Amino acid sequence: MSELELPNHKTKGWEFTDLAGLELDSFAPAPATVERLGSDGDPGVAVVGSLASAAANLGDVVESALGSVVSPEDPFVARNEANWDEGLLVYVPRGERLAQPARIDVGGGDGATSWRTLIVLEEGAEAEVWERYDSVNGGAGLLNSVVEIVVGPGATLRYVCEQELSERSWIFSTQRAELARDASLEWIALGFGSARGKVRMETKLAGPGSSARVTGAYVGHNRQHLDFDTTQEHAAEHTFSDLAFRGVLTDRSTAVWRGMIRVDPGAQQTDAFQESRNLLLSSKAHADAIPGLEIEADDVRCTHAAAVAQIDPEQLYYLRSRGLSQAAAERLVIEGFLAELVERAPEGATREAFGQALEQRLETVLSA
């Protein structure tokens, strides 16, 4: 399965990301470096730890969930399944709560790093997980990660994935969540690093009454190419999803967002929304925003929006007339553009950390 043919520019969903220069076999295997911060779980209640070790201690949980959410027919998932030797399990049993957010830093090396994350919340459980990808010593490696999320009935998960790999690296990340009845997911994705690749994020609202809010932010410069492919699949009735992605691009950087709202037969009273908005700070920056709908039920409300624009000269003129410099005026417009995303995050530590991450990335890009 790991030898499945890689997609090319004619493969649906891969038209904007060129893999012609990618030679997977040229990357030697490189183990991940892992640092766990925050909660390690409450012994006997919740578990945040090695996925391989958990297979021995929590065999039933791992066996039933691992590989159940993503498709092994995908070439990158197949390679991950064949090559990963390190991964993380976050498991919260029925009715329990992870007292502190689990924070995981995953570092990729100069070679090919395969990383696996499995998050399982049983009925009525609650947890917050922050996962961050970066590069060891700024290496030019390849990270192939798979994230599987199982949110049980009435459970609540807040999951943040921050990507800050070296701008010489490739990333391929397949992330998929399945929500049971009345489950809730708050998902935040930050795309700052890597040279090119693709991040695929899929949310399946499998149980009636389940809901998901997905927020994405990316900031690119130089010649970075950032690619996000999102799916909101409504497989049950009375489900809700709200997705918003925003990007800021400068220099010769490019980005593509392709989103799909899929409503399965019988998923009546679906309420779904998606938007992608991009702000170009250079005449040579480029963005593609491609929303899509596939609806097989007749009692639904599904809408989408997409926009690509440069900073409004009238906004700059107004701010300059109030005494601001050109740079300060542009910075204020950019911060306002991204502030609406930050306000989507839950109040408290999550929103504060989200805002700080964006501020730091803007500082890096705008001062370069």
C-alpha positions in Angstrom: 0.0 0.0 0.0 2.9 2.4 0.6 3.8 2.0 -3.1 0.6 3.6 -4.3 1.2 6.1 -7.1 1.5 9.7 -6.0 -1.0 12.3 -7.4 -0.1 14.5 -10.2 -1.4 17.8 -11.6 -4.2 15.9 -13.3 -5.5 14.4 -10.1 -8.5 16.1 -8.7 -7.5 18.4 -5.8 -3.9 18.5 -6.8 -4.0 20.8 -9.8 -2.4 23.7 -7.9 0.4 21.9 -6.1 3.2 20.5 -8.3 4.8 17.4 -7.0 7.1 17.0 -10.0 10.2 17.8 -7.9 9.3 15.4 -5.1 11.4 12.2 -4.8 10.2 10.4 -1.7 12.9 7.8 -1.8 15.5 10.5 -1.7 14.6 11.3 1.9 16.2 9.0 4.5 14.0 8.0 7.4 14.3 10.6 10.2 12.8 10.0 13.7 10.6 12.8 15.1 11.7 14.7 18.2 8.8 15.0 20.6 8.3 17.3 23.6 5.1 17.1 25.7 4.1 20.1 27.6 1.1 20.7 29.9 -1.1 17.8 30.9 0.1 14.2 30.9 -3.3 13.1 31.9 -4.6 11.9 35.3 -3.3 8.4 35.9 -6.2 6.0 35.7 -8.4 8.6 34.1 -6.9 10.2 31.0 -3.9 9.3 28.9 -1.5 11.6 26.9 1.4 9.5 25.8 3.2 7.3 23.4 0.9 5.6 20.9 3.1 2.6 20.6 3.1 2.1 24.4 -0.7 2.6 24.6 -1.2 -0.2 22.1 -0.1 -2.5 24.9 -1.9 -0.9 27.8 -5.1 0.3 26.0 -5.2 -2.3 23.2 -9.0 -2.1 22.7 -9.0 1.7 22.4 -6.1 1.8 19.9 -7.3 -1.2 17.9 -10.8 0.1 17.4 -9.8 3.7 16.6 -6.4 3.6 14.8 -6.9 3.5 11.1 -10.7 3.7 11.4 -11.0 7.4 10.4 -8.6 7.8 7.5 -8.5 5.9 4.2 -5.5 3.5 3.7 -6.1 3.9 -0.1 -4.6 7.4 0.1 -0.9 7.1 -0.9 0.4 9.4 1.9 -1.7 7.7 4.5 -0.5 4.3 3.2 3.1 5.4 3.5 2.5 6.8 7.0 1.0 3.5 8.1 3.9 1.6 6.7 6.6 3.8 8.2 5.5 5.5 11.4 7.2 4.3 14.6 6.3 7.2 16.8 3.0 8.8 17.6 0.8 10.1 20.3 -2.4 9.0 21.9 -4.8 11.4 23.7 -7.5 9.3 25.4 -10.2 10.7 27.7 -12.7 8.1 29.1 -16.4 8.6 29.4 -17.4 11.6 31.4 -13.9 12.6 32.2 -12.1 15.9 31.5 -8.4 16.6 30.7 -7.6 19.1 33.4 -5.0 21.0 31.5 -4.5 21.4 27.7 -2.2 18.8 26.2 0.6 20.5 24.3 2.8 18.5 21.9 5.8 19.8 19.9 6.8 17.5 17.0 10.1 18.2 15.2 11.0 16.8 11.8 14.5 16.1 10.7 16.4 16.5 7.4 14.9 13.2 6.1 11.4 11.8 5.9 9.5 11.9 9.2 6.2 10.0 9.7 4.1 11.0 12.6 0.8 9.7 13.9 -1.7 11.3 16.3 -4.8 9.6 17.7 -7.3 11.5 19.8 -10.2 9.6 21.3 -12.8 11.2 23.5 -15.5 8.9 24.9 -19.1 9.9 25.7 -19.3 13.2 27.6 -15.5 13.7 27.7 -13.7 17.0 27.3 -10.2 18.0 26.2 -8.0 20.6 24.6 -5.0 19.6 22.5 -2.3 21.8 20.9 -0.1 20.2 18.4 2.9 22.0 16.8 5.1 20.9 13.9 8.5 22.4 13.4 11.9 21.5 12.0 15.0 20.5 13.8 17.8 22.9 13.0 15.9 24.3 10.1 16.3 21.1 8.0 15.0 20.6 4.5 13.0 17.4 5.3 9.6 16.0 4.7 6.9 15.5 7.3 4.1 13.1 6.6 1.6 13.2 9.4 -1.8 11.6 10.0 -4.2 12.8 12.6 -7.3 10.8 13.6 -9.9 12.3 15.9 -12.8 10.4 17.4 -15.2 12.6 19.4 -17.8 10.5 21.2 -21.5 11.3 22.0 -21.8 14.6 23.8 -18.0 15.0 24.0 -16.2 18.4 23.4 -12.8 18.8 21.8 -10.7 21.9 21.1 -7.8 21.0 18.8 -5.2 23.4 17.5 -2.6 22.4 14.9 0.2 24.9 14.3 2.6 24.2 11.4 6.0 26.1 11.5 8.3 23.8 9.6 11.4 25.1 7.9 10.6 27.0 4.7 12.8 24.4 2.9 10.5 21.5 3.9 7.7 19.6 2.4 4.5 18.8 4.4 1.8 16.3 3.7 -0.8 16.1 6.5 -4.0 14.1 6.5 -6.3 15.1 9.3 -9.8 13.7 9.8 -12.4 13.9 12.6 -15.6 12.0 13.2 -18.2 13.3 15.5 -20.9 11.2 17.2 -24.3 12.4 18.4 -24.3 15.9 20.0 -20.5 16.0 19.9 -18.7 19.3 19.5 -15.4 20.2 17.8 -13.5 23.5 17.8 -10.6 23.1 15.3 -7.9 25.7 14.6 -5.2 25.3 11.9 -2.2 27.7 11.6 -0.1 27.4 8.4 3.1 29.4 8.7 6.0 27.2 7.5 7.1 24.7 4.8 8.0 25.3 1.2 5.2 23.3 -0.3 2.9 20.3 0.2 -0.8 19.9 1.2 -2.8 19.8 4.4 -6.1 18.0 4.1 -8.7 18.5 6.9 -11.9 16.6 6.9 -14.7 16.7 9.4 -17.5 14.1 9.4 -20.6 15.0 11.4 -21.7 11.4 11.8 -24.1 11.8 14.6 -27.3 13.9 14.9 -26.9 17.2 16.7 -23.1 17.2 16.2 -21.4 20.5 15.4 -18.0 21.8 14.3 -16.3 25.1 13.9 -13.1 25.1 11.8 -10.8 28.1 11.7 -7.7 28.4 9.5 -5.1 31.1 9.2 -2.0 31.2 7.0 0.7 33.8 6.3 3.2 33.2 3.5 6.2 35.0 2.1 9.2 34.5 -0.2 8.2 31.6 -2.5 6.2 29.5 -0.1 3.2 27.6 -1.5 0.5 26.8 1.1 -2.3 24.3 0.1 -5.3 23.5 2.3 -8.1 21.1 1.3 -11.1 21.0 3.6 -14.2 18.9 3.7 -17.3 19.3 5.9 -19.3 16.1 5.5 -22.8 16.1 7.0 -23.8 12.5 7.4 -26.6 12.9 9.9 -29.6 15.2 10.4 -29.6 18.3 12.6 -25.9 19.0 12.2 -24.0 22.3 12.0 -20.6 23.3 10.6 -18.9 26.7 10.2 -15.5 27.0 8.4 -13.5 30.2 7.9 -10.0 30.4 6.4 -8.1 33.6 5.9 -4.6 34.1 4.4 -2.1 36.9 4.0 0.5 36.6 1.2 3.4 38.7 0.2 6.5 38.5 -2.1 6.0 35.6 -4.6 4.1 33.3 -2.2 1.1 31.4 -3.3 -1.8 29.6 -1.6 -4.8 27.5 -2.6 -7.8 26.6 -0.5 -10.3 24.1 -1.8 -13.4 23.6 0.4 -16.2 21.1 0.0 -19.5 21.0 1.9 -20.9 17.5 1.4 -24.5 16.7 2.6 -25.3 13.0 2.5 -28.7 11.6 1.7 -31.0 11.8 4.7 -28.9 14.5 6.4 -31.9 16.9 6.7 -31.8 20.2 8.5 -28.1 20.6 7.8 -26.7 24.1 8.5 -23.3 24.6 6.9 -21.1 27.6 6.0 -17.6 28.1 4.6 -15.6 31.0 3.5 -12.0 31.8 2.3 -10.6 35.3 2.2 -7.1 36.2 1.1 -5.2 39.5 1.4 -2.4 40.0 -1.1 0.4 42.4 -0.1 2.4 42.0 -3.3 1.5 42.2 -7.0 3.3 38.9 -7.5 1.6 37.0 -4.7 -1.3 34.7 -5.8 -4.2 32.9 -4.1 -6.9 30.5 -5.4 -10.1 30.0 -3.4 -12.4 27.2 -4.6 -15.5 26.5 -2.6 -17.8 23.6 -3.4 -21.2 22.1 -2.6 -22.4 18.5 -3.0 -25.9 18.3 -1.5 -28.1 15.2 -1.5 -30.8 16.3 0.9 -33.5 18.9 0.3 -34.0 20.5 3.7 -30.7 22.2 4.2 -29.0 25.6 4.5 -25.6 25.7 2.9 -23.7 28.8 1.9 -20.2 29.8 0.9 -18.1 32.8 0.2 -14.6 33.4 -1.3 -12.5 36.5 -2.0 -9.0 37.5 -3.1 -8.0 41.2 -2.8 -5.3 43.6 -2.1 -5.4 46.2 0.6 -8.0 48.8 -0.1 -6.3 52.1 -1.0 -9.2 54.1 0.5 -8.6 52.4 3.8 -4.9 53.3 3.6 -5.7 56.9 2.6 -8.1 57.3 5.6 -5.5 55.9 8.1 -2.7 58.0 6.6 -4.9 61.1 6.9 -5.0 60.4 10.6 -1.2 60.6 10.9 -0.2 57.0 10.5 2.8 56.0 8.4 2.3 53.8 5.3 3.8 50.8 7.1 1.7 51.4 10.3 -1.5 51.8 8.2 -0.9 48.6 6.3 -0.1 46.7 9.5 -3.4 48.0 11.1 -5.4 46.8 8.1 -3.8 43.4 8.1 -4.3 42.9 11.8 -8.0 43.9 11.4 -8.4 41.4 8.6 -7.1 38.6 10.8 -8.7 39.8 14.1 -12.1 38.4 13.0 -10.5 34.9 12.9 -9.1 35.3 16.4 -12.5 36.3 17.7 -13.9 33.0 16.5 -11.7 31.1 19.1 -13.1 30.4 22.6 -12.4 33.2 25.0 -9.4 32.7 27.3 -6.1 31.0 26.8 -7.0 29.5 23.4 -7.8 32.9 21.9 -4.8 34.6 23.5 -2.4 32.0 22.2 -4.0 32.1 18.7 -3.6 35.9 18.6 0.0 35.7 19.8 0.9 33.1 17.2 -0.5 35.3 14.4 1.2 38.4 15.7 4.6 36.7 15.8 4.2 35.4 12.3 3.2 38.8 10.9 6.3 40.3 12.6 8.5 37.8 10.9 7.0 38.2 7.5 6.5 42.0 7.5 10.0 42.8 8.8 11.8 40.5 6.4 
